Amino acid sequence: MGGQESRECAAAEHEQMGEACLRGTMDPACKGGKAADMEAQKDSDKGYNPEECPVCISAFDDVMQRPRNLPCGHTFCTSCINGLKELGHVTCPNCRLVHVVPDAGQFPISYITEDFIRRLRGTAPASLLGKAGKDAGEPVPSLDMQPDVKGAECLSRAIRSMLQEQEEKVLATIRGCQELQVQLDHYQTSLGVWGEQQQHLEDRLQTLVDRSKGARLLVRQEEAQVEDKRKQVQQGEQQQHLMLRRLRSVTSRQEAFEAIDDADLLADQESQRTQAWQEMFPKVPTVATIRKMRVTSRAALKAVQTMEAALDAKNMEENTENAEGTVDTEGACGDDEAETSAPAAPPSTILTRLEALLAPTLEAEDLYLLMPPTRSLLEAGLVFATHTIEGEKRYAQVSLQDDCLYLHSLQDQRPPPRAAVVPIDEVVPVAPPCLVFLDLTWPDSPPCRVLVRLIPDTPLGRQFIWLCTGERGPCYANTTFFHLKYSGQPGERVSGGDYERNNGKGGSPLLPDLDKGDYRESRRAGAVHAVWRGDDRSNWNSNFGILIKDLEEEGDPVDTVFGEIEAGMEGVMEAAKQYYITDVVVKDCGVVLWAE
């Protein structure tokens, strides 16, 4: 009832204002509309009207004539840009620059132009809404779908507020329709591409089927030839049996000589024929073709069955997760605290669901088999390992370089769409022995990759793995070397690994009892060993040292060695020559998952 009364009051007020306007007792602004219109019309006739498309001279609106920006900076309506498209390109009518049509099919909307026109139309008289509309005698559709400005000035503030609120709802609905159209256009384009790809695959599969049919035809032809030869051999055997019976029934000398000659001739003929057929079968090209098609068909069928099983398992897992999520959501609805604290899930759209459905599946063992699909993903930079730290997901890229498979340190940045993701604990070794890497950089020098073999299994070795991947949070990435000791002398060594301060006074340990490992002794360059704060051997931490030069035989060896440099020692030696050792930065680090 309250809403109806307010609308009735607003309508009554509108009638009173209309009467006042007709009697001429209204505010001068209402009476002076004509003069203001004429003045504004003069201004608009002087040059370019920003509310109109410079090509079709039609007023921009929020439906079919939305303003869109070309990369060169010029703005035209959607209809004109669609008319200018030719073979995926658009030539700007102003500057003649040629632009490639985006994958989505449309250039970006000029929201700044829309906002400017919206503000302009909200304050200007109706004559500024465009000459095209006035000349045609029809109202020009405005960007906000607002009523005529002269008429709106005669309405009460309450009615104008109600109209504006309703217009915002309509505009929101229109934008929703346009966004849905963009998504449907993208999906339709994807379906067209998939159809072409599927047709190509179907053609290739048909070629495989045709070859299989050809191989089966060869089998039948070979069977027919073998059956024919088998019958001939059977006939020859029967002739030999008849000749044997004739030899056994000879009664005279003349008959014996004739039987012997005939038997000898028949035996030679059969022997020659047998030899020829022995050489005829098997036909090598025929058998090779049949074998090749059998192997190819079995491999294709096995690949299809494996892929179908993997996709079925993934779909079942996703359905289970969705069901669990639904149950959790229903359970949380009764808990006010959980409802207010839980973050709102991002809105699900056609494109986001499509990307989720198209995400490739990958298992840990696929990385080590390196089949062609996995290799293609790696070469495209679309393989990542994921790990959750304090409720936040982080991602480590897996790359294939020089026939080695590297897992880089974890980062906060999400992987690109359609990337394959595997859990990091399924691919990273839990403990040594294993191979890790440090990418060193310093001014005016290309990066140098250093491979460190962690051996034997020690607490420091396990901690080193964590700090190379960032699985526990801290990471060696972006740390610096902080100390060079015994420069130019036997036993020269460099220290790094302070992920907290980069000066050797930080680097809290990630594991307890680091001193209780079975560490080795070494005097050789390349040994990776523990480093303490201020030479306090009770203060074990994340810092490490690398021997650059051999120790003298009479000197004490380093007794806390947990690894040794396997490759890149020349890079460490070059880094030690820097004037400021702190210029040497560990740009990246990680684990070598596989190497030839």
C-alpha positions in Angstrom: 0.0 0.0 0.0 2.9 2.4 0.9 4.4 2.0 -2.6 1.0 2.7 -4.3 0.4 5.8 -2.2 3.8 7.2 -3.1 3.3 6.6 -6.8 -0.1 8.3 -6.6 1.4 11.3 -4.8 4.2 11.5 -7.4 1.7 11.4 -10.2 -0.4 14.2 -8.6 2.7 16.3 -8.2 3.6 15.6 -11.8 0.1 16.9 -13.0 0.5 20.0 -10.8 3.9 20.7 -12.3 2.6 20.1 -15.9 -0.3 22.6 -15.3 2.1 25.2 -13.9 4.4 24.8 -16.9 1.5 25.3 -19.3 0.3 28.4 -17.4 3.8 29.9 -17.6 4.2 30.1 -13.8 7.0 27.5 -13.8 10.7 28.2 -13.4 12.3 30.1 -16.3 14.4 27.1 -17.1 11.2 25.2 -18.0 9.9 28.1 -20.1 13.2 28.8 -21.8 13.6 25.4 -23.3 13.2 26.6 -26.9 15.8 29.3 -26.6 18.2 26.9 -25.0 17.5 24.3 -27.7 18.2 26.8 -30.5 21.5 27.9 -28.8 22.7 24.4 -28.4 21.7 23.5 -32.0 23.9 26.3 -33.2 26.8 24.9 -31.2 26.3 21.4 -32.5 26.2 22.6 -36.1 29.6 24.1 -35.9 31.5 20.8 -36.1 31.8 17.2 -35.1 29.2 15.9 -32.6 30.8 13.5 -30.1 27.4 11.8 -29.7 27.3 10.6 -33.3 29.3 8.1 -35.3 31.4 10.0 -37.8 30.7 7.5 -40.5 26.9 7.0 -40.5 26.1 10.2 -38.5 23.8 8.2 -36.3 23.7 8.8 -32.5 25.4 6.3 -30.4 23.1 4.1 -28.3 23.5 1.2 -25.8 22.2 -1.6 -28.1 23.2 -1.6 -31.8 25.2 1.6 -32.2 27.6 1.2 -29.2 30.8 3.1 -29.6 33.9 1.0 -30.1 37.6 1.9 -30.2 40.0 0.8 -32.9 43.7 0.3 -31.9 44.6 3.6 -33.7 42.3 5.5 -31.2 39.4 6.4 -33.5 35.8 5.6 -32.4 33.0 4.3 -34.6 29.7 2.6 -33.9 29.4 -1.2 -33.9 27.3 -1.4 -37.1 29.9 0.6 -39.1 32.8 -1.5 -37.8 30.9 -4.7 -38.7 30.4 -3.3 -42.2 34.1 -2.5 -42.5 35.3 -6.0 -41.7 37.0 -7.8 -44.6 38.9 -11.1 -44.3 39.4 -10.6 -40.6 40.7 -7.0 -40.9 39.3 -3.5 -40.5 40.6 -0.3 -42.2 40.1 2.8 -40.2 38.1 5.4 -42.2 40.1 8.2 -40.7 43.7 7.3 -40.7 43.5 4.2 -43.0 45.4 2.0 -40.7 44.6 -1.7 -41.0 43.7 -3.6 -37.8 43.3 -7.3 -37.2 39.8 -8.2 -35.8 40.2 -9.7 -32.3 39.5 -13.4 -31.6 36.3 -12.4 -29.8 35.0 -10.9 -33.1 34.6 -7.3 -31.8 36.8 -4.4 -30.9 36.6 -3.1 -27.3 33.7 -0.9 -26.3 34.6 2.8 -25.6 33.3 3.1 -22.1 34.8 6.5 -21.7 32.8 7.8 -24.7 29.6 6.2 -23.3 30.2 7.8 -19.9 30.9 11.2 -21.6 27.7 11.0 -23.7 25.7 9.8 -20.7 26.8 12.8 -18.7 26.2 15.2 -21.7 22.7 13.9 -22.3 21.8 14.1 -18.7 22.4 17.9 -18.7 21.9 19.1 -22.3 18.6 20.0 -23.9 16.9 17.5 -26.2 18.2 19.3 -29.4 21.7 18.0 -28.7 20.6 14.4 -28.9 21.5 14.5 -32.6 20.4 16.0 -35.9 19.6 12.7 -37.4 16.8 12.1 -34.9 15.3 15.5 -35.3 15.4 15.5 -39.1 13.6 12.1 -39.1 11.0 13.4 -36.7 11.7 10.4 -34.4 13.3 10.2 -31.0 17.0 9.3 -31.2 17.8 6.4 -28.8 20.0 7.7 -26.1 22.7 5.8 -24.3 20.8 5.8 -21.0 17.4 5.4 -22.6 16.4 8.6 -20.7 13.1 10.4 -21.3 13.1 13.7 -23.2 15.1 16.3 -21.2 12.5 19.0 -21.5 9.8 16.7 -20.2 12.0 15.4 -17.5 12.6 18.9 -16.1 8.9 19.1 -15.5 8.8 15.9 -13.4 9.3 15.8 -9.7 12.5 14.6 -8.2 10.7 11.5 -6.8 9.4 10.4 -10.2 12.8 11.1 -11.9 14.4 8.9 -9.2 12.0 6.1 -9.9 12.5 6.3 -13.6 16.3 6.4 -13.2 16.2 3.4 -10.9 14.1 1.4 -13.4 16.3 2.5 -16.3 19.4 1.2 -14.4 17.7 -2.2 -14.1 16.9 -2.3 -17.8 20.4 -1.2 -18.7 21.9 -3.9 -16.5 19.6 -6.5 -18.2 20.8 -5.2 -21.6 24.4 -5.4 -20.6 23.8 -9.0 -19.4 22.3 -9.9 -22.7 25.3 -8.4 -24.6 27.8 -10.2 -22.4 25.9 -13.4 -22.9 25.9 -12.8 -26.7 29.7 -12.3 -26.6 30.1 -15.6 -24.7 27.7 -17.4 -27.0 29.6 -16.0 -30.0 32.9 -17.2 -28.5 31.4 -20.6 -27.8 29.9 -20.8 -31.3 33.3 -20.0 -32.8 34.9 -22.7 -30.7 32.3 -25.2 -31.8 33.0 -24.3 -35.5 36.8 -24.8 -34.9 36.2 -28.1 -33.1 33.9 -29.2 -35.9 36.7 -28.6 -38.5 39.3 -30.3 -36.3 37.0 -33.2 -35.7 36.4 -33.5 -39.4 40.2 -33.5 -40.0 40.7 -36.2 -37.3 37.8 -38.2 -38.8 39.5 -38.0 -42.2 42.8 -39.2 -40.7 41.0 -42.0 -38.8 39.2 -42.9 -42.0 42.5 -43.1 -43.7 43.7 -45.5 -41.0 40.5 -47.5 -41.4 41.0 -47.7 -45.2 44.5 -48.9 -44.7 43.2 -51.5 -42.2 40.7 -52.6 -44.8 43.5 -52.8 -47.4 45.5 -54.9 -45.1 42.5 -57.2 -44.5 42.1 -57.5 -48.3 45.8 -58.5 -48.6 45.2 -61.2 -46.0 42.2 -62.6 -48.0 44.2 -62.5 -51.2 47.1 -64.3 -49.5 44.7 -66.8 -48.1 43.3 -67.5 -51.5 46.7 -68.0 -53.0 47.8 -70.2 -50.2 44.6 -72.3 -50.5 45.2 -72.7 -54.3 48.8 -73.8 -53.7 47.7 -76.1 -50.9 45.3 -77.9 -53.3 48.1 -78.2 -55.9 50.4 -79.7 -53.4 47.7 -82.1 -52.4 47.2 -83.1 -56.0 51.0 -83.6 -56.4 51.0 -85.8 -53.3 48.2 -87.9 -54.7 50.1 -88.3 -58.0 53.2 -89.4 -56.0 51.0 -92.0 -54.2 49.8 -93.3 -57.5 53.3 -93.5 -58.8 54.4 -95.4 -55.7 51.6 -97.9 -56.3 52.7 -98.3 -59.9 56.3 -98.9 -58.9 55.1 -101.6 -56.5 53.0 -103.4 -59.2 55.6 -103.7 -62.0 55.7 -107.2 -63.6 58.1 -106.8 -66.5 61.5 -105.3 -67.4 60.1 -102.9 -69.9 57.3 -101.8 -67.5 59.9 -101.2 -64.8 62.1 -98.9 -67.0 59.0 -96.9 -68.0 57.8 -96.6 -64.4 61.3 -95.5 -63.2 61.5 -92.8 -65.9 58.0 -91.5 -65.2 58.6 -91.5 -61.4 61.9 -89.6 -61.9 60.3 -87.0 -64.1 57.3 -86.6 -61.7 59.6 -86.3 -58.7 61.8 -83.6 -60.4 58.7 -81.6 -61.3 57.3 -81.8 -57.8 60.6 -80.9 -56.3 60.9 -77.8 -58.5 57.4 -76.7 -57.7 57.9 -77.2 -54.0 61.1 -75.2 -54.1 59.3 -72.3 -56.0 56.5 -72.2 -53.5 58.8 -72.3 -50.5 60.5 -69.2 -51.9 57.1 -67.6 -52.7 55.8 -67.7 -49.1 55.6 -65.7 -47.0 55.5 -62.6 -49.1 57.6 -60.0 -47.2 55.8 -56.8 -48.3 52.4 -58.4 -47.5 53.4 -59.6 -44.1 55.1 -56.3 -43.2 52.0 -54.3 -44.2 49.7 -56.6 -42.2 52.0 -56.4 -39.2 52.3 -52.6 -39.4 48.6 -52.2 -39.5 48.0 -54.6 -36.6 50.5 -52.7 -34.4 49.1 -49.3 -35.5 45.5 -50.3 -34.9 46.2 -51.9 -31.5 48.1 -48.8 -30.4 45.3 -46.5 -31.6 42.7 -48.6 -29.8 44.8 -48.8 -26.6 45.3 -45.0 -26.7 41.6 -44.4 -27.1 40.7 -46.8 -24.2 43.3 -45.2 -22.0 42.1 -41.7 -22.7 38.5 -42.7 -22.2 39.3 -44.2 -18.9 41.2 -41.1 -17.8 38.4 -38.8 -18.9 35.8 -41.0 -17.1 37.9 -40.9 -13.9 38.3 -37.2 -14.2 34.5 -36.7 -14.7 33.7 -38.9 -11.8 36.2 -37.0 -9.6 34.7 -33.7 -10.6 31.2 -34.9 -10.0 32.2 -36.1 -6.6 33.9 -32.8 -5.8 30.8 -30.9 -7.0 28.5 -33.1 -4.9 30.7 -32.5 -1.8 30.8 -28.8 -2.5 27.0 -28.8 -2.6 26.7 -30.7 0.6 29.2 -28.3 2.3 27.3 -25.3 1.0 24.0 -26.6 2.3 25.6 -27.3 5.7 27.1 -23.9 5.9 23.8 -22.1 5.3 22.7 -22.7 8.8 25.9 -21.2 10.2 25.7 -17.4 10.1 29.4 -16.9 11.1 30.6 -19.2 8.3 28.3 -17.6 5.8 29.6 -14.1 6.5 33.3 -15.1 6.6 33.3 -17.4 3.5 34.6 -15.6 0.4 32.1 -15.3 -2.4 32.7 -17.8 -5.3 33.4 -16.1 -8.6 30.5 -16.1 -11.0 30.3 -19.1 -13.3 30.1 -18.2 -16.9 30.0 -20.1 -20.2 33.6 -19.3 -20.9 34.9 -20.2 -17.4 33.1 -23.5 -17.4 34.4 -24.2 -21.0 38.0 -23.5 -19.9 37.5 -25.9 -17.0 36.1 -28.6 -19.2 39.0 -28.2 -21.8 41.8 -28.3 -19.2 44.1 -31.2 -20.2 44.6 -34.1 -17.8 48.1 -35.1 -16.8 49.5 -37.7 -14.4 52.9 -37.7 -12.8 54.1 -40.7 -14.8 53.2 -38.9 -18.0 56.1 -36.5 -17.3 58.6 -39.3 -17.2 57.2 -41.2 -20.3 57.3 -38.0 -22.3 54.7 -39.1 -24.9 54.0 -36.6 -27.8 51.0 -35.0 -26.1 52.9 -34.3 -22.9 56.0 -33.1 -24.8 53.7 -30.7 -26.7 52.3 -29.3 -23.5 55.9 -28.9 -22.1 57.2 -27.1 -25.2 54.2 -24.7 -25.0 54.9 -23.9 -21.3 51.5 -25.4 -20.2 52.6 -27.8 -17.5 52.6 -26.8 -13.8 52.9 -28.4 -10.4 50.6 -27.0 -7.7 51.1 -26.8 -3.9 48.9 -25.2 -1.2 50.7 -23.0 1.4 48.6 -21.6 4.3 45.5 -22.0 2.3 46.9 -20.3 -0.8 47.6 -22.2 -4.0 51.0 -21.6 -5.7 52.3 -22.9 -9.0 55.6 -24.2 -10.2 56.3 -24.4 -13.9 57.7 -27.6 -15.4 59.9 -27.0 -18.4 61.8 -29.3 -20.9 65.2 -27.9 -21.7 68.1 -29.8 -23.3 66.4 -33.1 -22.8 66.1 -32.4 -19.1 62.9 -31.9 -17.1 63.0 -29.0 -14.6 60.6 -28.0 -11.9 61.0 -24.3 -11.1 60.3 -22.6 -7.8 56.7 -22.0 -6.7 55.1 -18.7 -7.7 51.8 -16.9 -6.8 50.9 -16.3 -10.5 48.2 -18.6 -11.8 49.0 -20.7 -14.9 47.5 -19.7 -18.2 44.2 -21.2 -19.5 44.2 -24.9 -20.6 47.4 -25.6 -18.6 47.9 -29.1 -17.2 48.4 -29.2 -13.4 49.8 -32.0 -11.2 50.4 -32.0 -7.4 54.0 -31.1 -6.6 54.3 -33.9 -4.0 53.8 -36.4 -6.8 56.8 -35.3 -8.8 59.3 -33.8 -6.4 61.5 -36.3 -4.5 61.0 -36.3 -0.7 64.7 -36.7 0.1 68.1 -37.0 -1.5 69.8 -38.4 -3.5 68.5 -36.1 -6.2 69.5 -33.2 -8.5 68.6 -29.5 -7.9 69.6 -26.4 -9.8 70.4 -22.7 -9.1 70.3 -20.1 -11.9 72.9 -17.5 -11.1 73.0 -14.0 -12.6 75.2 -10.9 -12.2 75.7 -7.7 -14.1 76.6 -7.9 -17.8 76.5 -11.7 -17.9 73.9 -14.2 -19.1 72.4 -16.6 -16.6 74.3 -19.6 -15.5 72.6 -22.8 -14.4 74.4 -24.7 -11.7 73.4 -28.4 -11.0 73.9 -29.7 -7.5 73.8 -33.4 -6.7 72.4 -33.8 -3.1 74.0 -36.9 -1.6 73.7 -38.7 0.8 70.3 -38.3 2.5 70.8 -35.6 5.2 68.6 -33.1 7.0 70.4 -30.3 5.2 69.8 -32.0 1.9 66.1 -32.3 2.5 66.0 -28.6 3.6 67.8 -27.7 0.4 65.1 -29.3 -1.7 62.4 -27.3 0.2 64.3 -24.1 -0.3 64.8 -24.8 -4.0 61.1 -25.4 -4.6 59.6 -23.1 -1.9 57.3 -25.9 -0.6 57.5 -24.6 2.9 57.3 -20.9 2.0 60.9 -19.6 2.1 62.9 -20.1 -1.1 66.4 -19.4 -2.5 64.9 -17.6 -5.5 66.0 -13.9 -5.5 68.6 -14.4 -2.7 72.2 -13.3 -3.2 75.7 -14.5 -2.3 76.8 -12.6 0.7 80.4 -13.6 1.5 83.6 -14.6 -0.3 86.3 -16.2 1.9 90.0 -16.9 1.2 89.8 -15.2 -2.2 92.4 -16.5 -4.6 93.8 -19.0 -2.0 93.3 -22.7 -1.5 90.0 -23.4 0.1 88.3 -20.3 -1.5 84.6 -20.5 -1.0 81.4 -18.5 -1.5 78.4 -18.3 0.9 74.7 -17.8 0.1 71.2 -18.9 1.0 70.1 -16.3 3.6 66.5 -15.9 2.4 65.7 -13.5 5.2 68.5 -10.8 5.2 71.0 -11.7 2.4 73.9 -11.0 4.8 74.5 -14.3 6.6 72.7 -13.1 9.8 69.3 -14.6 8.8 68.1 -17.8 7.2 66.1 -19.6 9.9 66.2 -23.4 9.7 63.1 -25.2 8.3 64.0 -28.5 10.0 65.1 -29.4 13.5 68.3 -31.3 14.3 70.2 -30.3 11.2 73.4 -31.4 12.9 72.4 -35.0 13.2 73.0 -36.0 9.6 75.5 -38.4 8.1 77.6 -35.7 6.4 80.7 -36.3 4.3 84.1 -34.8 4.3 85.7 -33.2 1.2 88.7 -31.1 0.1 87.6 -30.9 -3.5 86.2 -27.8 -5.3 82.5 -28.0 -5.9 81.6 -29.4 -2.5 78.4 -27.9 -1.0 78.5 -27.6 2.8 76.9 -26.0 5.8 77.6 -22.4 6.8 77.0 -21.1 10.4 76.5 -17.6 11.7 79.8 -16.3 13.0 81.4 -19.8 12.8 79.1 -20.9 15.6 78.7 -24.6 14.8 75.7 -24.9 17.0 73.8 -22.4 14.9 72.7 -24.4 11.9 70.5 -22.6 9.4 69.6 -22.3 5.6 72.9 -20.8 4.5 75.3 -22.9 2.4 78.8 -22.6 1.1 80.5 -23.8 -2.1 84.2 -24.6 -2.3 85.7 -22.9 -5.3 89.3 -24.1 -5.0 90.6 -27.4 -3.5 91.9 -27.4 0.0 95.5 -28.3 0.7 96.1 -31.9 1.7 97.6 -31.0 5.1 94.6 -28.8 6.0 91.4 -29.9 7.7 88.6 -31.0 5.2 85.1 -29.6 5.2 83.2 -32.0 7.3 79.5 -30.9 6.6 79.2 -31.7 2.9 75.7 -32.6 1.8 76.1 -32.1 -2.0 78.5 -31.5 -4.8 78.3 -29.4 -8.0 77.7 -31.7 -11.0 77.6 -29.0 -13.7 78.1 -25.2 -13.9 81.2 -25.0 -11.7 82.8 -22.6 -14.2 79.9 -20.3 -13.6 80.4 -20.3 -9.9 84.1 -19.5 -10.4 83.2 -16.6 -12.6 80.7 -15.3 -10.1 83.3 -15.3 -7.4 85.3 -12.8 -9.4 82.7 -10.1 -9.1 83.9 -7.0 -7.3 80.8 -7.1 -5.1 79.9 -10.7 -4.3 76.4 -9.5 -3.4 75.8 -8.7 -7.1 75.5 -12.4 -7.7 71.7 -13.3 -7.5 70.0 -16.7 -7.5 67.4 -15.7 -10.1 65.6 -19.0 -10.1 66.0 -22.5 -8.6 64.2 -25.8 -8.5 64.5 -29.6 -8.9 65.6 -31.6 -11.9 62.9 -34.2 -12.3 64.5 -36.1 -15.1 67.7 -36.0 -17.1 69.3 -38.2 -19.7 
